[in-house]
Every structure is written in structure tokens, then in C-alpha cells.
């Protein structure tokens, strides 16, 4: 029997929840499609960030500025930039 499974990068390409799409779209615009899916797959290998988003929503301070998705995207982009600098690929 042959079983095909979808890897984490592919899972992120197909994820269709509102939160995942919003997060993926922000990262696509910032770093490109493949790099965004690779970053998301490294951080969320099951192909969704729903659990993290829900946790952030429940722990967010009342009246906090910016959406949880925006905050998560900014954190992921910050971590990505640090990783790129460490690997000698990004701006110093």
C-alpha cells in the first residue's frame, strides 16, 4: 500500500483558515512565497498556527494595538531576519 502525505511546507500552501491565510499572506508580501511557507513550516510543522493565534488572543492585553495575526507575523519576520543575519544572508 502506498500512502502519500503532505509535508509541512505543502500543508501551509493549502491551509485555508482565515487566520492561517492572513498570516501566510502577510509573510508572502514580506519575504516571498517559498521563504514564507518554509518559515511557517519550521515554526508550525502541522500546517496551522491556530493554536498559537488562539493562545495569543486569550492572553492579549485589553486594548492592545494591532491584531494578533499582525503581531505574530511581525515576530516571525523578526526571527527570520535574525536567522538570515546569523547565516550571513541578510543585511547586517
C-alpha positions in Angstrom: 0.0 0.0 0.0 1.3 3.5 -0.9 0.4 6.4 1.3 1.0 10.0 0.2 1.4 12.5 2.9 1.7 16.2 2.6 4.8 17.8 4.2 4.7 20.9 6.3 5.6 23.3 3.5 2.9 21.9 1.3 0.4 21.9 4.2 1.0 25.6 4.6 0.3 26.2 0.9 -3.1 24.5 1.3 -4.2 25.8 4.7 -7.4 27.8 4.3 -8.5 29.0 7.8 -8.9 32.8 7.9 -6.1 33.1 10.5 -3.6 31.0 8.5 -4.4 32.7 5.2 -4.0 36.1 6.8 -0.7 35.2 8.4 0.6 33.5 5.3 -0.4 36.5 3.1 1.5 38.9 5.3 4.6 36.8 5.2 4.3 36.3 1.4 4.3 40.0 0.9 7.3 40.5 3.1 9.7 37.6 2.2 8.2 35.8 -0.8 6.1 32.7 -1.1 8.6 29.8 -0.7 10.5 31.5 2.2 7.2 32.3 3.9 6.0 28.7 3.7 9.4 27.4 4.8 9.4 29.7 7.8 5.8 28.8 8.7 6.6 25.1 8.4 9.6 25.4 10.7 7.5 27.2 13.3 4.3 25.3 12.8 5.0 21.9 11.3 1.4 20.7 11.5 0.4 23.3 8.8 -1.6 25.7 11.0 -1.0 28.4 13.6 -4.5 28.3 15.0 -3.4 27.1 18.5 -0.8 29.9 18.8 -3.2 32.5 17.5 -6.0 31.4 19.9 -3.5 31.4 22.8 -2.3 34.9 21.9 -5.9 36.1 21.7 -6.7 34.9 25.2 -3.6 36.4 26.7 -3.6 39.7 24.8 -3.9 42.8 26.9 -7.2 44.6 26.7 -6.9 47.4 24.1 -3.6 46.0 22.7 -2.6 47.7 19.5 -2.6 45.7 16.3 -4.2 42.3 15.5 -2.8 39.1 16.9 -2.1 38.0 13.3 -0.1 41.2 12.7 1.8 40.7 16.0 2.6 37.0 15.1 3.7 38.0 11.6 6.0 40.7 12.9 7.5 38.3 15.5 8.1 35.6 12.8 9.7 38.2 10.5 11.9 39.4 13.2 13.1 35.9 14.0 13.6 35.3 10.2 15.7 38.4 9.9 17.9 37.3 12.8 18.3 33.9 11.3 19.3 35.4 7.9 21.9 37.7 9.6 23.3 34.7 11.6 23.6 32.7 8.3 25.2 35.7 6.6 22.4 36.1 4.1 20.7 39.3 5.2 21.5 42.9 5.8 23.9 43.5 8.7 
